[in-house]
Amino acid sequence: MRKQIVAANWKMNLTLDEGAELVNEIFKGLPVLSEEKQVVIAPPYLHITQTAAQLTGIIDVHLGAQNCHHEASGAYTGEVSAAMLKSAEVEYVIIGHSERREYFKEDNAMIAKKVNQALINGLKVIFCCGEPLEIRDAGTQNAYVEKQIREGIFHLSEIQLNEVVIAYEPIWAIGTGRTATSAQAQDMHAHIRSVVAAKYEHEAGDNMTILYGGSCKPSNAAELFACPDVDGGLIGGASLKATEFLGIVEAMAFA
Ligand code: PGA
């Protein structure tokens, strides 16, 4: 059975105290999850050692980071390497988020290097893809997302691919309150799965966890997660409030 995940992407939000408090609130309300279901929390870098300490001994909640550098080490002032994340007990790293692509000019080639750094250092990757509004309006979103995936992760071996989760996040839905319909999400997720299955073995497509991201909230999570090819969500805004985030985790628990 493939993994189901609800991942919190806090982005550049919350002080250390606020982050610690949010994690405690999440613990209090966390439903019992079956073995294939996981929660991931990806706080800002500065929170990571604190959050790692809080997560010690908690089986269902895993630690993530929001980015890593594409080189192993060196003179890159202000940056954080995959090896550093690993040494701080990080398990997952989000790579290729649309905000990184847009504001920090990350292209597919750089993102592929980041994926390599993450995997070399024993991290699992949450690989983000998704089209801007003009591409959706032109109806060419399938080809657009397929190119991101081909150039970002299709250099990997099938064994390496096991360590990758794909997050489909239509840019027009991120932080806008405008969620993709469950039919739009399902169509794209099925497309992504078929692209993976065509490149690798059929089983690799079947086993690939594909998350939806973009204004996911308690009121729409159950419908999205009921789609056969939607295996959970990458949650931005709604991950900053324990009640909202827990509502989404519960939707996964019952999916
Ligand atoms: P959102 O962000 O839930 O605030 O739309 C999702 C994301 O960017 O990961």
Boltz pocket constraint, residues with backbone or C-beta under 6 A from the ligand:
constraints:
  - pocket:
      binder: B
      contacts: [[A, 9], [A, 169], [A, 173], [A, 174], [A, 175], [A, 176], [A, 213], [A, 214], [A, 215], [A, 216], [A, 234], [A, 235], [A, 236], [A, 237], [A, 238]]
      max_distance: 6.0
